[in-house]
Amino acid sequence: PNDANLLKLDVSPCDSDRCILKRGSHVSITIKFKALTDVDAGGHKVEHGERILVLLPQNGLCIHMNPSCPIKTGVEYIYSYSGTVPNTAE
C-alpha cells in the first residue's frame, strides 16, 4: 500500500522525464508529498522477546524534510537534498 501521495518531483540538472545522472556530478532533488500515515523517526529492537520502539536522533531523512519529523497523516512535506552523485552509484 502507498503511505504517501507524490505531488511533485524535481531533479536538477534534468529537463525531461527521463534523466541520466553522471557519477561525481552535482544533483539537487526535491520531492513534495502528502503523508497518508504517521511515521515516527525511530526503530525497533527486541528485548526479552518483545519489540520495543527506539527513538532515533533526527538525522538522515529528517534533516532534509520541511516540516521536519515526525511525519503526520494529511500533512504535505517537502524533502530536499543537494549533493554529489557517488562514484559508486549504478
MOKA-V693348 format. One record per residue. N is the residue number from 1. RES is the residue in one small letter. NEAR is the number of other ideal C-beta (glycine too) atoms within 8 Angstrom. D_LAST is the distance of its C-alpha to the last C-alpha in Angstrom with 2 decimals. Layout:
BEGIN
n->N res->RES near->NEAR d_last->D_LAST
n->N res->RES near->NEAR d_last->D_LAST
END
This chain:
BEGIN
n->1 res->p near->2 d_last->27.22
n->2 res->n near->5 d_last->25.95
n->3 res->d near->7 d_last->26.78
n->4 res->a near->8 d_last->26.24
n->5 res->n near->7 d_last->26.79
n->6 res->l near->8 d_last->24.25
n->7 res->l near->7 d_last->26.49
n->8 res->k near->7 d_last->24.25
n->9 res->l near->8 d_last->20.65
n->10 res->d near->8 d_last->20.09
n->11 res->v near->9 d_last->16.98
n->12 res->s near->7 d_last->17.99
n->13 res->p near->5 d_last->17.73
n->14 res->c near->7 d_last->17.63
n->15 res->d near->3 d_last->20.77
n->16 res->s near->5 d_last->19.99
n->17 res->d near->3 d_last->18.89
n->18 res->r near->4 d_last->15.67
n->19 res->c near->7 d_last->13.50
n->20 res->i near->4 d_last->10.66
n->21 res->l near->10 d_last->9.80
n->22 res->k near->6 d_last->9.65
n->23 res->r near->9 d_last->8.59
n->24 res->g near->6 d_last->11.99
n->25 res->s near->9 d_last->13.46
n->26 res->h near->7 d_last->15.51
n->27 res->v near->12 d_last->14.90
n->28 res->s near->10 d_last->17.55
n->29 res->i near->12 d_last->17.32
n->30 res->t near->11 d_last->20.59
n->31 res->i near->11 d_last->21.19
n->32 res->k near->11 d_last->24.82
n->33 res->f near->11 d_last->25.83
n->34 res->k near->10 d_last->29.02
n->35 res->a near->15 d_last->29.14
n->36 res->l near->8 d_last->30.83
n->37 res->t near->6 d_last->31.28
n->38 res->d near->8 d_last->31.86
n->39 res->v near->9 d_last->29.10
n->40 res->d near->9 d_last->30.14
n->41 res->a near->11 d_last->28.15
n->42 res->g near->8 d_last->28.83
n->43 res->g near->6 d_last->28.08
n->44 res->h near->8 d_last->30.33
n->45 res->k near->7 d_last->31.80
n->46 res->v near->7 d_last->34.29
n->47 res->e near->6 d_last->37.62
n->48 res->h near->3 d_last->40.65
n->49 res->g near->4 d_last->39.02
n->50 res->e near->6 d_last->38.42
n->51 res->r near->6 d_last->35.31
n->52 res->i near->8 d_last->35.72
n->53 res->l near->8 d_last->33.85
n->54 res->v near->8 d_last->32.57
n->55 res->l near->6 d_last->32.11
n->56 res->l near->8 d_last->29.26
n->57 res->p near->4 d_last->29.43
n->58 res->q near->8 d_last->28.10
n->59 res->n near->6 d_last->24.81
n->60 res->g near->4 d_last->21.15
n->61 res->l near->8 d_last->21.25
n->62 res->c near->10 d_last->24.99
n->63 res->i near->8 d_last->25.14
n->64 res->h near->7 d_last->23.10
n->65 res->m near->12 d_last->25.42
n->66 res->n near->6 d_last->28.63
n->67 res->p near->5 d_last->30.89
n->68 res->s near->7 d_last->29.61
n->69 res->c near->10 d_last->29.48
n->70 res->p near->7 d_last->30.97
n->71 res->i near->10 d_last->29.85
n->72 res->k near->7 d_last->32.95
n->73 res->t near->7 d_last->33.57
n->74 res->g near->5 d_last->34.37
n->75 res->v near->9 d_last->33.11
n->76 res->e near->8 d_last->30.69
n->77 res->y near->12 d_last->27.94
n->78 res->i near->9 d_last->25.65
n->79 res->y near->12 d_last->22.40
n->80 res->s near->10 d_last->21.45
n->81 res->y near->8 d_last->18.73
n->82 res->s near->7 d_last->18.22
n->83 res->g near->6 d_last->16.11
n->84 res->t near->7 d_last->13.67
n->85 res->v near->12 d_last->9.93
n->86 res->p near->6 d_last->9.04
n->87 res->n near->6 d_last->8.57
n->88 res->t near->5 d_last->6.51
n->89 res->a near->7 d_last->3.80
n->90 res->e near->2 d_last->0.00
END
